[in-house]
Amino acid sequence: MGIQVGIVGAGAFSQSFAPLFIAHPLVDRVVLCDLDADKRSLAAARFQISDTSPSLDALCESGVDAVCLFTQNWLHGPQAVQALEAGKHVYSAVPPGISVDEIEKLVAAAAVSDAVYMLGETSYYYPGVLYCRKRFAKGDFGRIVYGQAEYYHDWDHGLYDVARWRGGENWRETAGIPPMYYPTHSTSQIISVTGARMTRVSCQGFRDVHEDGIYAGNDWDNPFSNQSALYSMSDGSVCRINEFRRVGHPGCVRMGLQGTEGGFEQTAAGASWLRKDGTRVESLDDLLACTGRSGQPGSDSKGSDPKGSDPMGKVTASDGTHLGVSAVHPVERLPEAFAGLPNGHAGSHQFLVDDFVMACVNGTTPPNSAWDAARYMLPGLTAHESALHGGALLPVPDLGDPPAAD
């Protein structure tokens, strides 16, 4: 028996996921929810969704089994708690919350609920992350000594449009959110590979003086467009995280990882596996390239236009994040119904939807659970506090591991 899913938010990002939930063989019904009646009706017509809901409150009182949050990013934490307390499974776009209190309440709600919570962290399925997880599991890195990850996304690459869509008439007031309040694309890359958590942080911020005034005065009292954080890790290694929103760069989400026996490097020029004798074992460019292979199990055919197939491609395709799957993506595990459907963020969307639906149906803990989400998010919140205090070394709170399965 399948589940009934409510999609909350009718914006461009949710429309990247709606076809996947509709097509999944274990989803029986999709309900579209948005406070704006016009947006709701237009999106419902586009995807031929017959059932709609005017609010999250109404959706939580309905018979849907799961709620998928694609709302403004500062609303995710409280909305997820509301849905969990109503007994609904929750899929949340990032970030999971924007304060330590919100993250603590989220984990507490997940701990007492029989429902599934999953963060839709796209970096979990980026090709470089998949590659590193496999090599780490085989022991090829040896002991990890250093990791780095970064999310570079300049305002000129679509962020103005996103901010206006999210914030409305007074969009500048919400647009200046601290970069480290959106860290999970970066932190999750390292944490999901090694399993180590971040324990202490010192962070510096770049004080922005751009004429758009986004960081001159905002709801967050945040002056920083760029932030760089250095972390101590629970495995004894060191990790550097960069979150840049004003940078002369085409944009990226990428990582590097160095161990005592081998290392992974990823730059604008390409990706490599290295070993300590200096030999470049192999170029990984072809292996990790998101060429847009079909989601059909066993297929290696090429998509005709991977960027154009994604409704969000027009907004952020220039940073390379809205491309099809790579050779390292395990497309054989996807439902056949996903073949030819939109994918995005380096091939991650289809895998995230399938993870969530399967966890709901089977009652299992998915990847990117509430506890994982806390370990991705709390380091960023603490880093921003450090930057406000001139780089003070601060402990990163930890909320532990998910309860053991019965």
N, C-alpha and C positions, 0 to 999 in steps of 0.2 A: 504494500500500500504506500502511496506517495504522500507528499505534504502539500499544504497550501501556503503560498508565500505572498507576503505583502511587501511591495517595493515602495519605500518612503523617499520622496523627492523625484521630480520629473525633469531634472536638469540633464545636461549633456552626458555627465558621467554615468548616471543611472541608466541612461538609454544605451550605453555600451554593454550593460549587463542584462537588461530586460530580455533580449532574444535568447540568451543562454538559459535563464530561469524558465522561460516559456518552453524551450526545447528539451530541457532535461527530462528523461523518461521517468524520474521519480518525483517530479513536480506535477501535481494534478490541477492546480489552479493558481493563477497569479492575479493579485489585486494591486492596482496602482493608486498611490496616495500622494496628495500634494495639497497644501493650503490654498494655492492659486488655482481656481477652477479652470481658467483658460489653459494654463500649462498642463493641468491634469487631463483635460479632455483632448487636447492636441496629441499628447504622448500616447494616450489610450487608443486614439484612432490610428496613430502610426503603427502601433504594434498589435492592433486588433485585440486589445484587452477590454473585455466587456464589463468587468467589475472594478469599481473605483471606490475610494474612501476619502472623505474630506479632511481627515486629521489623524495624527498618530493616536490620539485618545480614542477615536472611534475604531481604529484598526486594532488596538489592544483589547477592545471589548468585543471584537468580532471573532469568527471561528478560524482565522488563519493560524497556522502552526508556527510560522516564522516571520520575522520582520527584518528587512534589509535596509540599513540606514545609508542614504546618499544625500544627506542634508548638509547645511553649513557645518564646517569642520569644528566649530566651537560648541556645537549642540550634541555631538555624538555621545559623550559620556552620560549625561542625564537621561537622554533618550534611550540608551541601551539599558540603563538600570530600570527605567519605567517598563520597558518591554519584558525584561527578565522577571520582574516582579509580577507581571501579568501572565507569566508562564509561557512566554513566547521565546523560541530560539532567536538568536540575534546574529546577523552578519552586519558588521560596521565597517564603512570606509575609514581610512585613517584621517586624523589621529584618534585613539580610543578615548581621550579626554585631554583637558588642557590645564589641569591642576593636580597636585598630589592627592588632594581630597577626592576629586572625581575618580582618579584611578583606584584609590582605596575602596571607594563605594562600589565601583564596578567589580572588582575582584571579590568583595564581600557578597555582592548579589549573585555572582556566578557560583560562589562556593555553596550557597544554600539552595540554588535553583536546580531543578531536574532538566532544565533547558540547556542547550548548547550556546556558547558565545564564541564567535570567531572574528578576528580582525582580518580585514581584506588587504593584507600587506603584500603589495605586488612584488616587492623586491625578493620575497621568498622564492619566487620562481624565475628570477632573472638567470640567464644562462651561466654567467660567471659564478653565481651563488650555487647553482646546481652542480657545476663542475667542481667547485671547491668542497662542497659537502661530500661528494663521492670520494675525492682524493683524501680528505681528512679521515673519513671512515676507514679507509684502507691503511692509514698511518703514514701516508706519503709525505706529509709536512714534517713529521717528527714532532717535537714539542713546539708549540706556537710561541713566538717571541714578540711579534708585532702585527697589528692589523690596522688598516685604514679604510674608511669609506666616506663617500661624499655624494651630496645631491646639489648640483649646480643648476640653477634655473633662474636666469635673468628675467627681470620684469618685461623686457622687450619681447620675450618669447611667450606671449599669450597670457601672462599673469594679470595684466590690466583687465582683459575681458573677463577672466575668471572672477576677479575681485568685484567688478561691477555687477556681475550676475549674482554673486553671493551676498553682497552688501547693500545693493540697491542704491538709493539716492545719496546716502552718506557712506559710500563704500570706502572712502579713505580712512574712516575711523576704525574699521575692522581690518583693513588691508595690512596694517603695519604689525601684524602678529609676529612675535619673535621667531626667527628661523628655527631655533631650538625647541619651539612648540610644535614643530613638524619634523621630528628627527627620525621617524621609524623607517623610512626608506633606506637610511644609512645604517642605523644601529642594528637593524634586523639582519643585515647582510653578515656581519661578523658573528653576532650572537647565534643565529640559526645554523652557522657552520660549526662553530667550536663548542657551543653550549655554555661557554663561560659568560658570567655576568659582569657588569661594570660596577666597581665598588667605590671609587673616588674619582673626582673630576676637578680640573682647573680649566676655565674657559675664558677666551678673550673675544670681544666684539668689535666690529668695524662700525663706527658712528657715521651714519649716512647723512649727506647734505644735499641730496638730489633735489632739483627744482620741483618735483612733483609733490614734495612735502609729506610723503607717506610716513616717514619716520621722524618727522618734526613734531607731530602731535597725534596720538591715536589712543584708542580705548585701552591699549596694553601698556601705556607709558614706556614704550620700547623704542630706543634710539638706534638699534642695530639692524642693518640689512644683511650682514654676514657674521657668522660666529664659528669659531674654531675651538674644539674641546679636546683635551688630552685626558685619557682615562687609565686608571689602574684596573686590571681585570682579575677575576677570581682565580684564573689559571696561572697567574704570575706574569702574564704578558702586558704589553702596553698597547693602547688603541687611540687613534686620532680620528675624530669625526669633524667634517666640514659641512656646514649648511650655508650656502651662499645664494643671495637673491639679487645681488648687484655685481655682476662679474662679466668680463669680456671673454666669454667662452660659449661655444655652441650649445652647451648643456649636457648633463650626464647624470646617471645613477651608476656608480661603479665602486669596486672594492679592490684592495690588495691584501695579501696575507703572507707573512714570512714565518717559516719554521726553522728548526735546526737542521732539517734535511732537504727541504725544498720550499719553493715559494711561487705565488701567483701574482702577476702584475698586470694591471689594466690601465691603459692611458688612452688619450685621444688617437694615438698612432696604432693601437692594437693591444692584444692580450697575449701573454706568454706564460708558460710553465718553466721555472728556472730551478737549477740546483747549485749547491755551493761551490762546485768546481768551476762555475762560470759558463758552463755549457747551456746554450738555449736548447732545451730538449725539443720543444716544438712550438710553432706559432699556433695559437688557438683561434685565429681570426675566422677561418672558415667554419670551424666546429661551433663557435658561439654566435655566429652571425644569425640574426633573426630575419631569415629570408622569406618567411611567410608560407612555410609548408602547410598543407592542409591538415586539419585536425582528424582526418579520417585515419583510423588505426591502420598502421602498416604502410601508409602513403608517404612518399617523399616528393610529391609533386609540388611545384612552385605556385604560389598565389600570384595573380596578375598585378595587384596593387595593394599591398598590405597596409599602407598608410591610409589609402582612400577608403578601405573597408571599415574603418573605425570612426564612429561619429565624433570622437574627440580629436581625431587626427588634425583637423583644421586648427585646433588650439595649440597643441604642444608637439606636433610631429617633428618640429625642427630640433627638439632636444633628443631625438632618437628613441623615445620611450614607447611610442605607439607603433610597434612593428610586430610581425608574426613570430611563430615559434622557430626554435633553432634545432640543430641535430641532437642536442642533449636533452631536449624536452621529451618526456615519456608519453608521447601522443597515443600510444597503444592503450593506455588506461582510461582515456576519455570516452564518453558515450559517443556512439556513431552518429547520433543526431547532431552533434556539434560540428560535424564536417562542413566546411564552407561558411560557417557563421563567423561574425566579427570576433576578433581577439584584440588584445591590447596590452600596453605596458610590457613589452618584450615577451609576449606569449603567455602572460600570467592569468589573464581573466578566466579562461575556460577551466584551468586547474583549480582556481580559488572557488569558483561556483560548485564544481564537482566535490571538492573537499567539504564544503559546507553542507550540501545536500546529503551526502553520504553520512556525515556525522549526525545530522538530524535524524535520518532514517534508522541508523544503527545504534544511536545513543552512545556514541564514542566521543572522546576528546579530540578535536581536530588540531591540525597544525595551527599555530597562531591563536592559541587559546587566550583567555583573559590574563592568565599568569605570564604567558609569553608577551602579550601586549604591554603588560606592566613593565617587564624588563626591557622592552624596546623604548618605552615612553619616559619612564622616570629619569633615565640618564639625561635626556634633553631638558626636562624641567629643571633639574638640578644644575645643569650647565648654564642655563640662562641666569639663574640666581648667582652663580659664580661670576659670570660676566658683569652683572650689575655691581658686584663687589670687587671689581678689579682683578678677577682671576683667582679669588680665594679658593683654596683646596677644600672641597666639601664632600662628605660621604653621600653616596647614592643609596636611597632606601631600597629595600627589597621585600617583596611580598610573598616570596617562597614559590614552591612548586605546586602544580595542581594536585588535588587529592588522588590517591591511588585508586585505580579501578577496583570495583567490588569483585 
